[in-house]
Amino acid sequence: MGLGGLVLTIIGGAIIFIGGLFDLVAALGVNKFPDFYTRLHAVTIGAIGGAVYPIIGSAILVFGVPGLSLSARLSFALPMLVIASLILITAPTGSHAVARAAYRSGLKPYRRIPGEVKK
């Protein structure tokens, strides 16, 4: 593996690790946030950051693999980038549709009263 392959492997691994951190933060948000809307926001962050970053990192990682031809690398990487772009389009749209349906059905957002003591 040459220097370029090593650099691509490190960058791809770092981006995959960042995606894992997004998933961790999303899991914490789902457990800690008080109502449906903020939890939905955390889930959307996890869906976008926790799915898109590892897919892009894997696409970069493929270019660092020694012994593959350029056409083989592109045949792995291009579908990954298409999937990542589809997730970037559909995840926020779906989240917005779910939040709008919940609001229209009468689910009110949580409002904290200033000075209120948690029980």
N, C-alpha and C positions, 0 to 999 in steps of 0.2 A: 504494500500500500504506500503510495507516494504521499507527499506533504499535502497535496490538494485533497486527496481522499481522506486523510486524517482530519483536516480542517472541516470538511463536509460532515464527517461522522460526529465530530464534537458539536458542531452547530445543530445538526439534526437531533442528537441526543439531548442537547440543552432545550430545544424547543419542545420535545416530547416531555421533558421534566416540567417545563412551565405549564404544559397542558394538565399534567397531574396535579400541580398546585391549584389550578383553576377548579378541578374536580373536588379537591379537598376543601377549598373555600366555599364552593357551592354546597357541599354536604353540611358544613358548619352553619351556613346561612339557612338551610332548610330546617335545621334543628333549633336555631336560635331566634329566628324572626317571628314576630307575633301574629301575623295574619296571612291570609291566602295570597294577597297581592305581592307582598315583599318576598314570600317564599317562592312565588312564581318567578320573580325577578332572579332569585338565586338559582333556580333550576335552569333558567335561560342562560345565565352566565356559565353554568356548568356545561350546558349543551353546546354552547358556542366555543368557549375557551377550552373546555375539556375534550371536545371532539375535533375541532378544527386545527388547533395547534399540534396535537399528535399526528394528525393526518399530514399536515404540511411538513412536520419534522421527519416523518417516514419518507415522504417524497424527496426531501433533501438527502436523507440517509441513503436512499437507493443510488444516488449519484456518487456516493463515496465507496460503493462496493467494487472491489477490483475484479477484473475478469469478465464483466458484462459489457456487451456492445452498447453503443449509443441507442440503437433501436430498442434493445431490451430495457434499458434504463427508462427511456421515454414511455414504453408500453406499461411500465409499472407506475411511473410518476404522473403521467397525464390523467389517468382515471382518478388517482388520489386527489389531484387538484380540482377536478370537476366535482367530485363528491364534496370536497371542502367548500367549494363555492355554492353548491346546492344547500348545504347545511347553513351557510351564512345567510342565504335568502329565506329559507323556510322556517328556521327556528324563531327568529323575532316575529315573523308573520303569524305563526301558530300561537306563540305566547300572547301576542296582542289580541288575537281572536278569542282565546280562552279567557283572558282578563275582561274583555268587553262583554262576553256572554255572562260571566259571573256578575259583573256590575249591573247588567240589564236584568238579571234574574233577582236582583235585590240584595246581593251580598255587599254590605257596606265596608269600607276600609277601616282599619283600626285607628282610633284617634286617642292619643295619650293626653290626658288632662294635666296641665302644668301643676306641679306640686303634689300629684297623686303618688301615693306610696304603694309599691308593689307588695302583694301578699304572697 
